[in-house]
C-alpha cells in the first residue's frame, strides 16, 4: 500500500530516530503496561525515550507515571511532560481541564488528535517513541499505520485460546499497511505463588508458541502477573519499574538503533 499521500510531517523541532507501535487485536491484554515497561528499560540503558498515548478515549500512561497536566505550548508547538525517569509523555489526559472527564469524540476527531501528537508536539531528540495504541483495527490504529512513520510494531497478547486469532488480525493489518512486525509479547503469562514459588497458569496454558510459529514471528517476552507492578501503576510510581521480562524486546530495539547509526 502506498502511504505517501497519508503521511504527516514531523514537528520541525522533533528528531525521532525510531517509532514503535504497541498493538493488540483485543483489549485487556495490558498494552500500556508493556509499553511503559519497555520504555523504562530503554531509558535505563541511556536512550532518550518518549511515549505517545494514542489510546485517546482510554488513556492510562500519565496516571501510571504520576504526571498531571496541563501540557503547555508556544508558537512552535506543544511540549510533552516528563516522568521521573526522563521519559517524555503526551496524552489526552494532559490536555483536558479535568483528567477524569470522558473523551466523547467521533472517530475523525480522535484520528486527527493522534496526528497532532506527531505534527504539533515538540519531542526534541528521541531515540525511541513508543506508541501505545487502542485495541483492534479501528480509526486510531489505521491512522497510526497510515500517517506516522512506524519502524515496526510489537503485538501484545495473553495466554488464551483466541490468541492465534488476535495475533493474526494484528499481523494481517500490519501486512496490508506495509509495517514490519518485530515480534510478540505475552502478558499475564503466569503467576508465582508467594508462599511456595510454584508457577501458576492463571489464564490457562499458553498458546503463544504455536501462534508465533504460525505467523513466523519471534517471541519477545513472557510477562508474569506481578501485583507490585499494578500497585506502582496505581500509585503513579511506574518510573521505578524495571521489567526484565522484556529484555529480548529491548535487544531488538537496540539492534535497530545500531543498524541506523
Secondary structure, DSSP 8 states (H G I E B T S, - for coil): ---TTT-----TTEEEEEEEEEE-SSSSS-HHHHHHHHHHHHHHTT--EEEEE--TTS--HHHHHT------EETTEEE-EE-TTS-EEE-GGGTSSSTTS-----HHHHHHHHHHHHHTEE-EEEEEEEEE--SSSSHHHHHHHHHS---EEEEEEESSTTHHHHHHHHHHHHHHTT--EEEEEEES--EE-TTT--EE-TT-S--HHHHHHHTT--EEEE----HHHHHHHHTT-GGG---GGGHHHHHHHHHHHHHH-
